[in-house]
């Protein structure tokens, strides 16, 4: 009978039921609702997700995003490769952030599908770049770059806190979130605090305006004008005594080719979608916290972006 699973303790239909619940609820909540042990919920969820992934297959992407996620303390990573046109992760694996880890993806994809990859969005991590240079055009992910710039702004904030007199520190203390957040995400109180902070400290005001203006770089469609903008932006650092920004500008100079390639019309992929994927993956990691099953986390990441299985799938043999 096709509705029976290979394991006689449950039916295939019940495994699909539990897996569908796990898409909407935490495993602990499903365990309580179904009166199951949490490890049983995890096992049934894996069956459901494996069926999802098998049904979807591994596509032949034209544009991919490459990132890594930290899964343990002590620099334990997994590589996540996303199909940017299908807007979903398609592979999670490896044991770190090396060139060999990313090569595992190309091995899984196969030589024929690998040749179809034309574009890769990634951060400036050299091992990934070495692996992708021979396979695709590289565009550096602007959200990773802007994160480096935010870090530079935060270093300026810390320096200013130490430099200014005691009475002026009250404007800076506790304002890290206010300073680094997008202005539109701040509450009215946050915007008032930001105005007060920038008015009280000239150097932080300059650093903040420089950070906000740098994002215009990705609006250019001509490499010549993009370079002219960056040169002007870099020139504006003179006499400002913003060492973290000077280090950031030097980093941009070293990686300019992968940054300016975004100006080409064929390379105008949705980099915002990459950051959206990363945020959702971090939520999935928190929901899967406590499990030491790497295959389970890998399945969670890939299957979460796939449509749920149709109801009649429960009648298919497992």
N, C-alpha and C positions, 0 to 999 in steps of 0.2 A: 504494500500500500504506500503510495507516494507521499502521503502526509506524515509518515513516520520518519524520524531522524535515525541516523545510524546508532546513536546512543538511545537505548530504550527508556531512559529516564524522562524524556520529554519528546513532544512531537515537533515536526518541522514548523508547523503553524505557530506553535507556542514560542519557538526560538525567534520567529519573525515578529511576533507580538512584543516580546521583551526588547528586541533590537529597535523596534519603532519607538517604544517608550524612551529608550536611552537617547534618542535624538532630541527629545524635548525635556528630559529630566536628568538629574544627576543619578549616578549608579546607586548611591545610598538611598535616594528617594524611591527608585524602582524596587530595590531590595525590600524596603519596608512595605510598599504597596502590594508587591507580589508574594511577600513572605518567603523570600529567597535569601540565601547567603550572598554577600556582595561578590564573591569569586564566581559564583554560578551566573550572576547577572553579567559579569565581565565576559565569561565564556560564551554566553548566548549572544551578547552584543558583538563579539568577534565574528561569530558565524554570520550574523546579519550583514555586517560591514564587508566581510570578505565576498559575500554575494553581490553587494553593491559594486565593489571595485571590479570584480570579474565581469559583471554585466556592462560596466562602462568601458573597460579595456584601457590600454595605454595608448593615448593619441599620438599623432605625429605633429608636434607643435611647430609653428613658424617663429614665434617669439616666446621666450621663456624668461622667468625671473628666478634668480638664484639667491638664496639666503640661508642662514643657519640659525638654529634655535639651541639655546642652552637647556639641557635636560637634567643636569646634576650640578652640584657644586664641584669645583675643581676642573673647570674647563672641559666638560663633557658636552659634545655637540652632536646634532644631526643636521644634515643638509636637506633643505626643502627646495624642490624645483617646481615652479608653477607654470601653467600654460596661461600666458597673459591674454590671449584672445578668447579662451574659454573661461577665464577668470576663476581658476581653481588650481590647487596643488595637484600634481600628478605623480609625484614620487617623493618619498622621504627615506633617507638611509644614511649609510656611512657611520663612522665612529668618531669623526672629528671634523676638521676644517681644512683638510689637505687636498692636494690635487688628485691623489688616489681616491679619496672619498667621492669626489665629483665624477671621476671616471666610472664609478660603479653605476651612475645614472645612465651614462652613454652605453654601457654594456647592457643594461636592462632594456634600453630603448632600441638597441640594435643599429647597425651601421646605416641601413637604408633610411630609417626614420631620423637618425642623427643628422644626415645630410640635408634634411629639410629645414633645420634650424637656421634662421637667418639673423636673429637678433637676440641678445641676452642682456637683461637689466640686472645689475648686481652692485654690491658695494665695492670698495677699492681694495679688497683683500687679494693679494698677489697670487696665492695658489689657485684660486678660482679663475682669476684672469688668465693664468698660464694654460689652464685646461680649456678655456673657452676661446682663446685667441685663434686657435686653429680650426674652430668650428663655426664661429659667428661674429657679427659685428657687436661690439660691446658698448652699452650705454650705462654710465654709472647712475645708480638710483639717487635721485635728488633728495629723498628723505634721509638717506644716510649722510649725505653731504651737509644738509641743513642741520642734522643732529651734531655734526662736528662743529658747525658754527655756533649752535646753542651752547655746546660745551665751552667754546671760547668765550662766549658772553658770560657764562657762569664763572669762569676763572677771573674775568675782569671784575665781576661782582664781589668775589671773595677778596680780591686784591684791594678793592676800594673800601671794603669793610675794615680791613686792617689799617689802611692808610689814613682815613679821615678821623677827625676828632670824635671823642666819645659822644657828644651831643648829636652829631650828624649820623651816627650809626643806627639810630632809631628808624630812620627812613629806609635803611637797607635790610635790617634784621627781619627775617621771616618773609621776605618778598621774593624768594627764588621762583616759586610757582608763578607769581604775578608777572615777573620779568620775562620768563621763558615761554609762557603760554601765548597762543595766538590772541590778539586783542579781541577778536569777535567772540572768543570763548569765555571771556571774563565777565563777571557780574558787574553791576553798576558800582558796587563797592570796590571791586578789584580794579576797575578802570580808574576810579578816583585815586586809589593807592598808587597805581602806575604813574599817573600824572604828577602826583606829589613827589614820587621817587625820582623821576626824570628831571623835574624842576630843581630838585635839591642837589643833584650830582651831575655835573656837566659831562664828565667822562662816560658815565653810564648812559646818559642821554645820547651821546655820539655813537657809542657801541650799539645801542638798541636800534637807532635809525639805520646804521650800516647793515645790521642783520636783516631788518625788514626790507631794505632796498635790494639786497643780494638776490632775493627770490625772483626778481625780474629777469634774471639770466635765462630762465627756461622759457620765456615768452618769445625769444628771438628765433627766427627761421633762417637766418643767414649767418654763417660762422664768422664772417668779417665783422658784422655789427655786434655779435656776441663777444668777440675778442675786444672790440673797442669799449664795450660796456665794462668788461672785467678790468681792463687797464685803467679806466677812469676810477672804478671802485677801489682798486689797489692804490692808485695815486692819492686817493682821499685819506689813506691811512698815515701819510707822512705827517710828522709832528704831533700825532695824536697819542703817542706812547701807549699803544695797545698791542703789546707783544703777542698775546694769544691770537689776535687777528692777523698779525704778520705771519705767524706760523701757519695759520689756516690758509692764507693767500699762497704761501709757498707750496702747500699740499695741493691746492687747486692747480697751480702751475705744473707740478709734476704729473698730474693726471688729466691735463687739459684735453687730450685727444678723446678720452672716453666721456668727458663731460660735454664737449661741443658737438659730439656726434648726435646728440638729441635734437640739434637744430635741423637736421635733415628731415624732410617731410615723411620719408618712409620709416623713420625711427620714432615718430610721435606716438609712442605707445602710452597707455594709461599707467603712469608710474604711481598715481594715487591709489590704484587698485592693489599694487604691491604692498603698500603700507596697510591698506584695509585687510588684506589677507594675513599679514603679520599680527595685527591686533586681534583678529579672530582666533588665530593659532594660540596666542598667549592665553585667551579665555579658555580654550580647550585644554591647554596644559593645566590650568588651575582646576578644571573640573575633573581631570584624570589624575590629580595629585594623589600620591600614595601608592600607585601601582608601579612596580618595577619591571613591567612587561613592555619591552621596547616595541615589539610587533604590534601590541595593542595601541600604543600612542601613535605609531606610524599610520595604522588603519584609521584611527580617530581623525587625524589631520586630513587624510585624503577623502574619507567617506563623508565627512561633515559638509563638504561642498557639493556632494552629489545629490540628486533628487532621491526621495524615499522610494523604496521598492514598491511596486504596485501590489495590491492586496493578493492577487492571484499568484504572486511569486511564492507564497507559502506552500503551494502545492507542488512546486518544483523539488526534485530530490536534492538533498544536501550532500 
